[in-house]
Amino acid sequence: MTIQIQPNIQCENCIKCGRRPHIEQNKKYWAITCPNSSCKNSVKALIVDFDAWNRLNKKTNEIPATTEPLKRIA
Ligand SMILES: [Zn+2]
């Protein structure tokens, strides 16, 4: 079963192809999945894990310029 993600949900597009993902419901888990199967881009979890998807698909150049200066790499 495939579910469209509502436009008011903050959700990054697929980092590979730029398409908006959709949600697939399986018996044991939920998956946020790129509709382009060749991307093999999906996040499976017991919940619809937008945080994980957004972390994985966030483009580095979208990090706000107001973040602190680079921290020392220890
Ligand atoms: Zn994709």
N, CA, C, O and the ligand as a Tripos MOL2 file, in Angstrom:
@<TRIPOS>MOLECULE
protein
  297   295    75     0     0
PROTEIN
NO_CHARGES

@<TRIPOS>ATOM
      1 N           0.8480   -1.1930    0.0000 N.3       1 MET1
      2 CA          0.0000    0.0000    0.0000 C.3       1 MET1
      3 C           0.8810    1.2400    0.0000 C.2       1 MET1
      4 O           1.7870    1.3760    0.8230 O.2       1 MET1
      5 N           0.6070    2.1300   -0.9220 N.am      2 THR2
      6 CA          1.4010    3.3450   -1.0570 C.3       2 THR2
      7 C           0.5550    4.5550   -0.6680 C.2       2 THR2
      8 O          -0.5970    4.6900   -1.0810 O.2       2 THR2
      9 N           1.1470    5.4130    0.1230 N.am      3 ILE3
     10 CA          0.4300    6.5770    0.6420 C.3       3 ILE3
     11 C           1.1920    7.8360    0.2470 C.2       3 ILE3
     12 O           2.4050    7.9290    0.4320 O.2       3 ILE3
     13 N           0.4630    8.7980   -0.2980 N.am      4 GLN4
     14 CA          1.0780   10.0810   -0.5990 C.3       4 GLN4
     15 C           1.3680   10.8300    0.7040 C.2       4 GLN4
     16 O           0.6000   10.7450    1.6620 O.2       4 GLN4
     17 N           2.4720   11.5550    0.7260 N.am      5 ILE5
     18 CA          2.7860   12.3650    1.8980 C.3       5 ILE5
     19 C           2.1190   13.7240    1.7260 C.2       5 ILE5
     20 O           2.2820   14.3810    0.6970 O.2       5 ILE5
     21 N           1.3810   14.1320    2.7220 N.am      6 GLN6
     22 CA          0.6680   15.4150    2.6440 C.3       6 GLN6
     23 C           1.6460   16.5640    2.4320 C.2       6 GLN6
     24 O           2.7530   16.5600    2.9710 O.2       6 GLN6
     25 N           1.2220   17.5500    1.6380 N.am      7 PRO7
     26 CA          2.1260   18.6780    1.3370 C.3       7 PRO7
     27 C           2.5420   19.4610    2.5660 C.2       7 PRO7
     28 O           3.5970   20.0940    2.5610 O.2       7 PRO7
     29 N           1.7360   19.4330    3.6210 N.am      8 ASN8
     30 CA          2.0880   20.2310    4.8000 C.3       8 ASN8
     31 C           3.0620   19.5200    5.7260 C.2       8 ASN8
     32 O           3.4440   20.0700    6.7590 O.2       8 ASN8
     33 N           3.4670   18.3170    5.3770 N.am      9 ILE9
     34 CA          4.4760   17.6270    6.1830 C.3       9 ILE9
     35 C           5.8490   17.9990    5.6540 C.2       9 ILE9
     36 O           6.1240   17.9020    4.4580 O.2       9 ILE9
     37 N           6.7020   18.4240    6.5690 N.am     10 GLN10
     38 CA          8.0350   18.8180    6.1510 C.3      10 GLN10
     39 C           8.8640   17.5830    5.8720 C.2      10 GLN10
     40 O           9.1830   16.8020    6.7680 O.2      10 GLN10
     41 N           9.2030   17.4310    4.6050 N.am     11 CYS11
     42 CA          9.8630   16.2100    4.1940 C.3      11 CYS11
     43 C          10.7960   16.5400    3.0320 C.2      11 CYS11
     44 O          10.3730   17.1190    2.0310 O.2      11 CYS11
     45 N          12.0370   16.1750    3.1710 N.am     12 GLU12
     46 CA         13.0040   16.4410    2.1080 C.3      12 GLU12
     47 C          12.6910   15.5870    0.8790 C.2      12 GLU12
     48 O          12.1150   14.5050    0.9890 O.2      12 GLU12
     49 N          13.0790   16.0910   -0.2830 N.am     13 ASN13
     50 CA         12.9920   15.2640   -1.4800 C.3      13 ASN13
     51 C          14.1700   14.2920   -1.5030 C.2      13 ASN13
     52 O          15.1660   14.4850   -0.8060 O.2      13 ASN13
     53 N          14.0410   13.2650   -2.3020 N.am     14 CYS14
     54 CA         15.1160   12.2930   -2.4500 C.3      14 CYS14
     55 C          16.4120   13.0040   -2.8350 C.2      14 CYS14
     56 O          16.4370   13.8120   -3.7630 O.2      14 CYS14
     57 N          17.4850   12.6930   -2.1130 N.am     15 ILE15
     58 CA         18.7490   13.3800   -2.3710 C.3      15 ILE15
     59 C          19.3450   12.9660   -3.7120 C.2      15 ILE15
     60 O          20.1800   13.6810   -4.2660 O.2      15 ILE15
     61 N          18.9230   11.8220   -4.2350 N.am     16 LYS16
     62 CA         19.4950   11.3360   -5.4880 C.3      16 LYS16
     63 C          18.7740   11.8940   -6.7050 C.2      16 LYS16
     64 O          19.4190   12.3260   -7.6600 O.2      16 LYS16
     65 N          17.4460   11.8910   -6.6850 N.am     17 CYS17
     66 CA         16.7120   12.2980   -7.8750 C.3      17 CYS17
     67 C          15.7990   13.4950   -7.6500 C.2      17 CYS17
     68 O          15.2210   14.0130   -8.6050 O.2      17 CYS17
     69 N          15.6590   13.9440   -6.4080 N.am     18 GLY18
     70 CA         14.8760   15.1420   -6.1460 C.3      18 GLY18
     71 C          13.3730   14.9410   -6.0970 C.2      18 GLY18
     72 O          12.6250   15.9140   -6.0050 O.2      18 GLY18
     73 N          12.9200   13.7110   -6.1560 N.am     19 ARG19
     74 CA         11.4780   13.4890   -6.1050 C.3      19 ARG19
     75 C          10.9970   13.4140   -4.6640 C.2      19 ARG19
     76 O          11.7420   13.0490   -3.7540 O.2      19 ARG19
     77 N           9.7460   13.7640   -4.4870 N.am     20 ARG20
     78 CA          9.1550   13.6430   -3.1600 C.3      20 ARG20
     79 C           8.8650   12.1720   -2.8910 C.2      20 ARG20
     80 O           8.2760   11.4850   -3.7260 O.2      20 ARG20
     81 N           9.2810   11.6950   -1.7290 N.am     21 PRO21
     82 CA          9.0500   10.2800   -1.4420 C.3      21 PRO21
     83 C           7.5800   10.0110   -1.1260 C.2      21 PRO21
     84 O           6.7940   10.9390   -0.9350 O.2      21 PRO21
     85 N           7.2340    8.7630   -1.0750 N.am     22 HIS22
     86 CA          5.9230    8.3860   -0.5730 C.3      22 HIS22
     87 C           6.1170    7.3640    0.5530 C.2      22 HIS22
     88 O           7.2340    6.9470    0.8610 O.2      22 HIS22
     89 N           5.0120    6.9880    1.1410 N.am     23 ILE23
     90 CA          5.0770    6.0660    2.2660 C.3      23 ILE23
     91 C           4.5110    4.7220    1.8270 C.2      23 ILE23
     92 O           3.4800    4.6510    1.1580 O.2      23 ILE23
     93 N           5.1920    3.6850    2.2100 N.am     24 GLU24
     94 CA          4.6770    2.3440    1.9680 C.3      24 GLU24
     95 C           4.4040    1.6710    3.3010 C.2      24 GLU24
     96 O           5.2380    1.6740    4.2060 O.2      24 GLU24
     97 N           3.2380    1.1070    3.3960 N.am     25 GLN25
     98 CA          2.9000    0.3920    4.6210 C.3      25 GLN25
     99 C           3.0230   -1.0990    4.3730 C.2      25 GLN25
    100 O           2.3790   -1.6530    3.4820 O.2      25 GLN25
    101 N           3.8540   -1.7320    5.1670 N.am     26 ASN26
    102 CA          3.9780   -3.1770    5.1270 C.3      26 ASN26
    103 C           3.4420   -3.7510    6.4270 C.2      26 ASN26
    104 O           3.0340   -3.0130    7.3240 O.2      26 ASN26
    105 N           3.4460   -5.0580    6.5200 N.am     27 LYS27
    106 CA          2.8520   -5.6520    7.7130 C.3      27 LYS27
    107 C           3.5930   -5.2780    8.9810 C.2      27 LYS27
    108 O           2.9840   -5.0350   10.0220 O.2      27 LYS27
    109 N           4.9070   -5.2330    8.8850 N.am     28 LYS28
    110 CA          5.6830   -5.0500   10.1080 C.3      28 LYS28
    111 C           6.3580   -3.6950   10.2220 C.2      28 LYS28
    112 O           6.8950   -3.3590   11.2780 O.2      28 LYS28
    113 N           6.3410   -2.9270    9.1730 N.am     29 TYR29
    114 CA          7.0370   -1.6350    9.2730 C.3      29 TYR29
    115 C           6.4530   -0.6470    8.2760 C.2      29 TYR29
    116 O           5.6950   -1.0010    7.3740 O.2      29 TYR29
    117 N           6.8360    0.5940    8.4780 N.am     30 TRP30
    118 CA          6.5120    1.6630    7.5510 C.3      30 TRP30
    119 C           7.7870    2.0460    6.8330 C.2      30 TRP30
    120 O           8.8700    2.0130    7.4170 O.2      30 TRP30
    121 N           7.6630    2.4070    5.5730 N.am     31 ALA31
    122 CA          8.8390    2.8290    4.8290 C.3      31 ALA31
    123 C           8.5560    4.1490    4.1290 C.2      31 ALA31
    124 O           7.5140    4.3220    3.4980 O.2      31 ALA31
    125 N           9.4960    5.0730    4.2500 N.am     32 ILE32
    126 CA          9.4630    6.2790    3.4270 C.3      32 ILE32
    127 C          10.3850    5.9750    2.2550 C.2      32 ILE32
    128 O          11.5730    5.7120    2.4400 O.2      32 ILE32
    129 N           9.8380    6.0110    1.0650 N.am     33 THR33
    130 CA         10.5490    5.4610   -0.0760 C.3      33 THR33
    131 C          10.5090    6.4170   -1.2560 C.2      33 THR33
    132 O           9.4780    7.0280   -1.5380 O.2      33 THR33
    133 N          11.6350    6.5430   -1.9410 N.am     34 CYS34
    134 CA         11.6500    7.2820   -3.1970 C.3      34 CYS34
    135 C          10.8350    6.5110   -4.2380 C.2      34 CYS34
    136 O          10.9880    5.2960   -4.3670 O.2      34 CYS34
    137 N           9.9660    7.2140   -4.9850 N.am     35 PRO35
    138 CA          9.1700    6.5190   -6.0100 C.3      35 PRO35
    139 C          10.0240    5.9720   -7.1470 C.2      35 PRO35
    140 O           9.5760    5.1130   -7.9060 O.2      35 PRO35
    141 N          11.2360    6.4620   -7.2650 N.am     36 ASN36
    142 CA         12.1480    5.9810   -8.2910 C.3      36 ASN36
    143 C          12.9130    4.7770   -7.7280 C.2      36 ASN36
    144 O          13.8630    4.9450   -6.9630 O.2      36 ASN36
    145 N          12.5000    3.5780   -8.1040 N.am     37 SER37
    146 CA         13.0570    2.3900   -7.4640 C.3      37 SER37
    147 C          14.5530    2.2310   -7.7140 C.2      37 SER37
    148 O          15.2310    1.5470   -6.9480 O.2      37 SER37
    149 N          15.0730    2.8410   -8.7590 N.am     38 SER38
    150 CA         16.5010    2.7040   -9.0140 C.3      38 SER38
    151 C          17.3450    3.4520   -7.9880 C.2      38 SER38
    152 O          18.5440    3.1990   -7.8720 O.2      38 SER38
    153 N          16.7310    4.3720   -7.2410 N.am     39 CYS39
    154 CA         17.4640    5.0640   -6.1730 C.3      39 CYS39
    155 C          17.7240    4.1310   -4.9900 C.2      39 CYS39
    156 O          18.6980    4.3120   -4.2580 O.2      39 CYS39
    157 N          16.8700    3.1490   -4.8040 N.am     40 LYS40
    158 CA         16.9510    2.2870   -3.6170 C.3      40 LYS40
    159 C          17.0470    3.1210   -2.3460 C.2      40 LYS40
    160 O          17.8030    2.8010   -1.4280 O.2      40 LYS40
    161 N          16.2750    4.1830   -2.3130 N.am     41 ASN41
    162 CA         16.3500    5.1180   -1.2050 C.3      41 ASN41
    163 C          15.0960    4.9770   -0.3560 C.2      41 ASN41
    164 O          14.0130    5.4170   -0.7430 O.2      41 ASN41
    165 N          15.2590    4.3540    0.8120 N.am     42 SER42
    166 CA         14.1060    4.2310    1.6930 C.3      42 SER42
    167 C          14.5490    4.1260    3.1390 C.2      42 SER42
    168 O          15.6610    3.6930    3.4410 O.2      42 SER42
    169 N          13.6580    4.5310    4.0180 N.am     43 VAL43
    170 CA         13.8900    4.4310    5.4570 C.3      43 VAL43
    171 C          12.7660    3.5780    6.0290 C.2      43 VAL43
    172 O          11.5950    3.9500    5.9660 O.2      43 VAL43
    173 N          13.1310    2.4480    6.5800 N.am     44 LYS44
    174 CA         12.1260    1.5530    7.1550 C.3      44 LYS44
    175 C          12.2080    1.6020    8.6630 C.2      44 LYS44
    176 O          13.2960    1.5690    9.2390 O.2      44 LYS44
    177 N          11.0590    1.6800    9.2970 N.am     45 ALA45
    178 CA         11.0200    1.7140   10.7540 C.3      45 ALA45
    179 C           9.6400    1.3050   11.2250 C.2      45 ALA45
    180 O           8.7180    1.1400   10.4260 O.2      45 ALA45
    181 N           9.5110    1.1440   12.5230 N.am     46 LEU46
    182 CA          8.2090    0.7950   13.0840 C.3      46 LEU46
    183 C           7.2610    1.9870   13.0950 C.2      46 LEU46
    184 O           6.0530    1.8330   13.2770 O.2      46 LEU46
    185 N           7.8150    3.1620   12.8990 N.am     47 ILE47
    186 CA          7.0020    4.3620   12.7240 C.3      47 ILE47
    187 C           7.3830    4.9840   11.3880 C.2      47 ILE47
    188 O           8.3600    4.5620   10.7690 O.2      47 ILE47
    189 N           6.6400    5.9630   10.9420 N.am     48 VAL48
    190 CA          7.0440    6.7210    9.7620 C.3      48 VAL48
    191 C           8.0960    7.7160   10.2270 C.2      48 VAL48
    192 O           7.7820    8.7290   10.8520 O.2      48 VAL48
    193 N           9.3360    7.4130    9.9150 N.am     49 ASP49
    194 CA         10.4490    8.1180   10.5440 C.3      49 ASP49
    195 C          10.9490    9.2590    9.6480 C.2      49 ASP49
    196 O          11.9660    9.1350    8.9650 O.2      49 ASP49
    197 N          10.2090   10.3660    9.6700 N.am     50 PHE50
    198 CA         10.6050   11.5130    8.8420 C.3      50 PHE50
    199 C          11.9520   12.0780    9.2840 C.2      50 PHE50
    200 O          12.7330   12.5340    8.4480 O.2      50 PHE50
    201 N          12.2330   12.0540   10.5880 N.am     51 ASP51
    202 CA         13.5050   12.5920   11.0520 C.3      51 ASP51
    203 C          14.6780   11.8730   10.3980 C.2      51 ASP51
    204 O          15.6350   12.5000    9.9450 O.2      51 ASP51
    205 N          14.5870   10.5500   10.3580 N.am     52 ALA52
    206 CA         15.6740    9.7860    9.7540 C.3      52 ALA52
    207 C          15.7620   10.0730    8.2590 C.2      52 ALA52
    208 O          16.8540   10.2610    7.7220 O.2      52 ALA52
    209 N          14.6150   10.1070    7.5890 N.am     53 TRP53
    210 CA         14.6290   10.4110    6.1560 C.3      53 TRP53
    211 C          15.2400   11.7930    5.9110 C.2      53 TRP53
    212 O          16.0910   11.9530    5.0350 O.2      53 TRP53
    213 N          14.8090   12.7770    6.6780 N.am     54 ASN54
    214 CA         15.2840   14.1360    6.4520 C.3      54 ASN54
    215 C          16.7820   14.2460    6.7150 C.2      54 ASN54
    216 O          17.4910   14.9720    6.0180 O.2      54 ASN54
    217 N          17.2560   13.5240    7.7230 N.am     55 ARG55
    218 CA         18.6920   13.5540    7.9990 C.3      55 ARG55
    219 C          19.4750   12.9620    6.8320 C.2      55 ARG55
    220 O          20.5150   13.4900    6.4400 O.2      55 ARG55
    221 N          18.9680   11.8680    6.2840 N.am     56 LEU56
    222 CA         19.6870   11.1930    5.2060 C.3      56 LEU56
    223 C          19.6160   11.9400    3.8820 C.2      56 LEU56
    224 O          20.4850   11.7780    3.0250 O.2      56 LEU56
    225 N          18.5800   12.7580    3.7150 N.am     57 ASN57
    226 CA         18.3560   13.3840    2.4200 C.3      57 ASN57
    227 C          18.5710   14.8900    2.4220 C.2      57 ASN57
    228 O          18.2810   15.5680    1.4370 O.2      57 ASN57
    229 N          19.0720   15.3990    3.5180 N.am     58 LYS58
    230 CA         19.3260   16.8280    3.6070 C.3      58 LYS58
    231 C          20.5830   17.1570    2.8200 C.2      58 LYS58
    232 O          21.6360   16.5520    3.0240 O.2      58 LYS58
    233 N          20.4620   18.1200    1.9200 N.am     59 LYS59
    234 CA         21.6440   18.5520    1.1850 C.3      59 LYS59
    235 C          22.4940   19.4270    2.0970 C.2      59 LYS59
    236 O          21.9730   20.2870    2.8070 O.2      59 LYS59
    237 N          23.7950   19.2050    2.0740 N.am     60 THR60
    238 CA         24.6600   19.9240    3.0030 C.3      60 THR60
    239 C          24.5970   21.4330    2.7890 C.2      60 THR60
    240 O          24.7760   22.1970    3.7370 O.2      60 THR60
    241 N          24.3440   21.8720    1.5570 N.am     61 ASN61
    242 CA         24.3070   23.3150    1.3130 C.3      61 ASN61
    243 C          23.0150   23.9580    1.7940 C.2      61 ASN61
    244 O          22.8310   25.1650    1.6420 O.2      61 ASN61
    245 N          22.1230   23.1710    2.3710 N.am     62 GLU62
    246 CA         20.9030   23.7460    2.9260 C.3      62 GLU62
    247 C          21.0240   24.0040    4.4220 C.2      62 GLU62
    248 O          20.0800   24.4770    5.0540 O.2      62 GLU62
    249 N          22.1730   23.6980    4.9800 N.am     63 ILE63
    250 CA         22.3650   24.0010    6.3970 C.3      63 ILE63
    251 C          22.3970   25.5210    6.5440 C.2      63 ILE63
    252 O          23.1390   26.1890    5.8240 O.2      63 ILE63
    253 N          21.6120   26.0740    7.4550 N.am     64 PRO64
    254 CA         21.5310   27.5350    7.5730 C.3      64 PRO64
    255 C          22.8910   28.1570    7.8440 C.2      64 PRO64
    256 O          23.7280   27.5710    8.5300 O.2      64 PRO64
    257 N          23.1030   29.3430    7.3020 N.am     65 ALA65
    258 CA         24.3810   30.0160    7.4680 C.3      65 ALA65
    259 C          24.5980   30.4780    8.8930 C.2      65 ALA65
    260 O          25.7080   30.8640    9.2590 O.2      65 ALA65
    261 N          23.5610   30.4420    9.6920 N.am     66 THR66
    262 CA         23.6700   30.9430   11.0590 C.3      66 THR66
    263 C          24.2330   29.9130   12.0240 C.2      66 THR66
    264 O          24.3940   30.2030   13.2090 O.2      66 THR66
    265 N          24.5340   28.7160   11.5370 N.am     67 THR67
    266 CA         25.0900   27.7350   12.4690 C.3      67 THR67
    267 C          26.4490   28.2040   12.9820 C.2      67 THR67
    268 O          27.1330   29.0060   12.3450 O.2      67 THR67
    269 N          26.8080   27.6970   14.1170 N.am     68 GLU68
    270 CA         28.0700   28.0920   14.7390 C.3      68 GLU68
    271 C          29.2460   27.7830   13.8150 C.2      68 GLU68
    272 O          29.1530   26.9320   12.9300 O.2      68 GLU68
    273 N          30.3550   28.4910   14.0360 N.am     69 PRO69
    274 CA         31.5550   28.1460   13.2560 C.3      69 PRO69
    275 C          31.9010   26.6800   13.4360 C.2      69 PRO69
    276 O          31.5660   26.0630   14.4470 O.2      69 PRO69
    277 N          32.5740   26.1400   12.4410 N.am     70 LEU70
    278 CA         32.9120   24.7210   12.4860 C.3      70 LEU70
    279 C          33.5690   24.3510   13.8040 C.2      70 LEU70
    280 O          34.4830   25.0220   14.2850 O.2      70 LEU70
    281 N          33.0840   23.2870   14.3570 N.am     71 LYS71
    282 CA         33.6830   22.8550   15.6160 C.3      71 LYS71
    283 C          34.9530   22.0700   15.3300 C.2      71 LYS71
    284 O          35.1110   21.4460   14.2810 O.2      71 LYS71
    285 N          35.8280   22.1250   16.2810 N.am     72 ARG72
    286 CA         37.0750   21.3780   16.1820 C.3      72 ARG72
    287 C          36.7610   19.8970   16.0170 C.2      72 ARG72
    288 O          35.9200   19.3510   16.7320 O.2      72 ARG72
    289 N          37.4260   19.2610   15.0910 N.am     73 ILE73
    290 CA         37.2180   17.8330   14.9070 C.3      73 ILE73
    291 C          38.1440   17.0850   15.8380 C.2      73 ILE73
    292 O          39.3630   17.1250   15.6710 O.2      73 ILE73
    293 N          37.5830   16.4110   16.8050 N.am     74 ALA74
    294 CA         38.3970   15.7650   17.8180 C.3      74 ALA74
    295 C          38.5340   14.2810   17.5260 C.2      74 ALA74
    296 O          39.1920   13.5620   18.2790 O.2      74 ALA74
    297 ZN         15.1760    9.1380   -5.7360 Zn       75 ZN75
@<TRIPOS>BOND
     1     1     2 1
     2     2     3 1
     3     3     4 2
     4     3     5 am
     5     5     6 1
     6     6     7 1
     7     7     8 2
     8     7     9 am
     9     9    10 1
    10    10    11 1
    11    11    12 2
    12    11    13 am
    13    13    14 1
    14    14    15 1
    15    15    16 2
    16    15    17 am
    17    17    18 1
    18    18    19 1
    19    19    20 2
    20    19    21 am
    21    21    22 1
    22    22    23 1
    23    23    24 2
    24    23    25 am
    25    25    26 1
    26    26    27 1
    27    27    28 2
    28    27    29 am
    29    29    30 1
    30    30    31 1
    31    31    32 2
    32    31    33 am
    33    33    34 1
    34    34    35 1
    35    35    36 2
    36    35    37 am
    37    37    38 1
    38    38    39 1
    39    39    40 2
    40    39    41 am
    41    41    42 1
    42    42    43 1
    43    43    44 2
    44    43    45 am
    45    45    46 1
    46    46    47 1
    47    47    48 2
    48    47    49 am
    49    49    50 1
    50    50    51 1
    51    51    52 2
    52    51    53 am
    53    53    54 1
    54    54    55 1
    55    55    56 2
    56    55    57 am
    57    57    58 1
    58    58    59 1
    59    59    60 2
    60    59    61 am
    61    61    62 1
    62    62    63 1
    63    63    64 2
    64    63    65 am
    65    65    66 1
    66    66    67 1
    67    67    68 2
    68    67    69 am
    69    69    70 1
    70    70    71 1
    71    71    72 2
    72    71    73 am
    73    73    74 1
    74    74    75 1
    75    75    76 2
    76    75    77 am
    77    77    78 1
    78    78    79 1
    79    79    80 2
    80    79    81 am
    81    81    82 1
    82    82    83 1
    83    83    84 2
    84    83    85 am
    85    85    86 1
    86    86    87 1
    87    87    88 2
    88    87    89 am
    89    89    90 1
    90    90    91 1
    91    91    92 2
    92    91    93 am
    93    93    94 1
    94    94    95 1
    95    95    96 2
    96    95    97 am
    97    97    98 1
    98    98    99 1
    99    99   100 2
   100    99   101 am
   101   101   102 1
   102   102   103 1
   103   103   104 2
   104   103   105 am
   105   105   106 1
   106   106   107 1
   107   107   108 2
   108   107   109 am
   109   109   110 1
   110   110   111 1
   111   111   112 2
   112   111   113 am
   113   113   114 1
   114   114   115 1
   115   115   116 2
   116   115   117 am
   117   117   118 1
   118   118   119 1
   119   119   120 2
   120   119   121 am
   121   121   122 1
   122   122   123 1
   123   123   124 2
   124   123   125 am
   125   125   126 1
   126   126   127 1
   127   127   128 2
   128   127   129 am
   129   129   130 1
   130   130   131 1
   131   131   132 2
   132   131   133 am
   133   133   134 1
   134   134   135 1
   135   135   136 2
   136   135   137 am
   137   137   138 1
   138   138   139 1
   139   139   140 2
   140   139   141 am
   141   141   142 1
   142   142   143 1
   143   143   144 2
   144   143   145 am
   145   145   146 1
   146   146   147 1
   147   147   148 2
   148   147   149 am
   149   149   150 1
   150   150   151 1
   151   151   152 2
   152   151   153 am
   153   153   154 1
   154   154   155 1
   155   155   156 2
   156   155   157 am
   157   157   158 1
   158   158   159 1
   159   159   160 2
   160   159   161 am
   161   161   162 1
   162   162   163 1
   163   163   164 2
   164   163   165 am
   165   165   166 1
   166   166   167 1
   167   167   168 2
   168   167   169 am
   169   169   170 1
   170   170   171 1
   171   171   172 2
   172   171   173 am
   173   173   174 1
   174   174   175 1
   175   175   176 2
   176   175   177 am
   177   177   178 1
   178   178   179 1
   179   179   180 2
   180   179   181 am
   181   181   182 1
   182   182   183 1
   183   183   184 2
   184   183   185 am
   185   185   186 1
   186   186   187 1
   187   187   188 2
   188   187   189 am
   189   189   190 1
   190   190   191 1
   191   191   192 2
   192   191   193 am
   193   193   194 1
   194   194   195 1
   195   195   196 2
   196   195   197 am
   197   197   198 1
   198   198   199 1
   199   199   200 2
   200   199   201 am
   201   201   202 1
   202   202   203 1
   203   203   204 2
   204   203   205 am
   205   205   206 1
   206   206   207 1
   207   207   208 2
   208   207   209 am
   209   209   210 1
   210   210   211 1
   211   211   212 2
   212   211   213 am
   213   213   214 1
   214   214   215 1
   215   215   216 2
   216   215   217 am
   217   217   218 1
   218   218   219 1
   219   219   220 2
   220   219   221 am
   221   221   222 1
   222   222   223 1
   223   223   224 2
   224   223   225 am
   225   225   226 1
   226   226   227 1
   227   227   228 2
   228   227   229 am
   229   229   230 1
   230   230   231 1
   231   231   232 2
   232   231   233 am
   233   233   234 1
   234   234   235 1
   235   235   236 2
   236   235   237 am
   237   237   238 1
   238   238   239 1
   239   239   240 2
   240   239   241 am
   241   241   242 1
   242   242   243 1
   243   243   244 2
   244   243   245 am
   245   245   246 1
   246   246   247 1
   247   247   248 2
   248   247   249 am
   249   249   250 1
   250   250   251 1
   251   251   252 2
   252   251   253 am
   253   253   254 1
   254   254   255 1
   255   255   256 2
   256   255   257 am
   257   257   258 1
   258   258   259 1
   259   259   260 2
   260   259   261 am
   261   261   262 1
   262   262   263 1
   263   263   264 2
   264   263   265 am
   265   265   266 1
   266   266   267 1
   267   267   268 2
   268   267   269 am
   269   269   270 1
   270   270   271 1
   271   271   272 2
   272   271   273 am
   273   273   274 1
   274   274   275 1
   275   275   276 2
   276   275   277 am
   277   277   278 1
   278   278   279 1
   279   279   280 2
   280   279   281 am
   281   281   282 1
   282   282   283 1
   283   283   284 2
   284   283   285 am
   285   285   286 1
   286   286   287 1
   287   287   288 2
   288   287   289 am
   289   289   290 1
   290   290   291 1
   291   291   292 2
   292   291   293 am
   293   293   294 1
   294   294   295 1
   295   295   296 2
@<TRIPOS>SUBSTRUCTURE
     1 MET1         2 RESIDUE 1 A MET
     2 THR2         6 RESIDUE 1 A THR
     3 ILE3        10 RESIDUE 1 A ILE
     4 GLN4        14 RESIDUE 1 A GLN
     5 ILE5        18 RESIDUE 1 A ILE
     6 GLN6        22 RESIDUE 1 A GLN
     7 PRO7        26 RESIDUE 1 A PRO
     8 ASN8        30 RESIDUE 1 A ASN
     9 ILE9        34 RESIDUE 1 A ILE
    10 GLN10       38 RESIDUE 1 A GLN
    11 CYS11       42 RESIDUE 1 A CYS
    12 GLU12       46 RESIDUE 1 A GLU
    13 ASN13       50 RESIDUE 1 A ASN
    14 CYS14       54 RESIDUE 1 A CYS
    15 ILE15       58 RESIDUE 1 A ILE
    16 LYS16       62 RESIDUE 1 A LYS
    17 CYS17       66 RESIDUE 1 A CYS
    18 GLY18       70 RESIDUE 1 A GLY
    19 ARG19       74 RESIDUE 1 A ARG
    20 ARG20       78 RESIDUE 1 A ARG
    21 PRO21       82 RESIDUE 1 A PRO
    22 HIS22       86 RESIDUE 1 A HIS
    23 ILE23       90 RESIDUE 1 A ILE
    24 GLU24       94 RESIDUE 1 A GLU
    25 GLN25       98 RESIDUE 1 A GLN
    26 ASN26      102 RESIDUE 1 A ASN
    27 LYS27      106 RESIDUE 1 A LYS
    28 LYS28      110 RESIDUE 1 A LYS
    29 TYR29      114 RESIDUE 1 A TYR
    30 TRP30      118 RESIDUE 1 A TRP
    31 ALA31      122 RESIDUE 1 A ALA
    32 ILE32      126 RESIDUE 1 A ILE
    33 THR33      130 RESIDUE 1 A THR
    34 CYS34      134 RESIDUE 1 A CYS
    35 PRO35      138 RESIDUE 1 A PRO
    36 ASN36      142 RESIDUE 1 A ASN
    37 SER37      146 RESIDUE 1 A SER
    38 SER38      150 RESIDUE 1 A SER
    39 CYS39      154 RESIDUE 1 A CYS
    40 LYS40      158 RESIDUE 1 A LYS
    41 ASN41      162 RESIDUE 1 A ASN
    42 SER42      166 RESIDUE 1 A SER
    43 VAL43      170 RESIDUE 1 A VAL
    44 LYS44      174 RESIDUE 1 A LYS
    45 ALA45      178 RESIDUE 1 A ALA
    46 LEU46      182 RESIDUE 1 A LEU
    47 ILE47      186 RESIDUE 1 A ILE
    48 VAL48      190 RESIDUE 1 A VAL
    49 ASP49      194 RESIDUE 1 A ASP
    50 PHE50      198 RESIDUE 1 A PHE
    51 ASP51      202 RESIDUE 1 A ASP
    52 ALA52      206 RESIDUE 1 A ALA
    53 TRP53      210 RESIDUE 1 A TRP
    54 ASN54      214 RESIDUE 1 A ASN
    55 ARG55      218 RESIDUE 1 A ARG
    56 LEU56      222 RESIDUE 1 A LEU
    57 ASN57      226 RESIDUE 1 A ASN
    58 LYS58      230 RESIDUE 1 A LYS
    59 LYS59      234 RESIDUE 1 A LYS
    60 THR60      238 RESIDUE 1 A THR
    61 ASN61      242 RESIDUE 1 A ASN
    62 GLU62      246 RESIDUE 1 A GLU
    63 ILE63      250 RESIDUE 1 A ILE
    64 PRO64      254 RESIDUE 1 A PRO
    65 ALA65      258 RESIDUE 1 A ALA
    66 THR66      262 RESIDUE 1 A THR
    67 THR67      266 RESIDUE 1 A THR
    68 GLU68      270 RESIDUE 1 A GLU
    69 PRO69      274 RESIDUE 1 A PRO
    70 LEU70      278 RESIDUE 1 A LEU
    71 LYS71      282 RESIDUE 1 A LYS
    72 ARG72      286 RESIDUE 1 A ARG
    73 ILE73      290 RESIDUE 1 A ILE
    74 ALA74      294 RESIDUE 1 A ALA
    75 ZN75       297 GROUP 0 **** ****
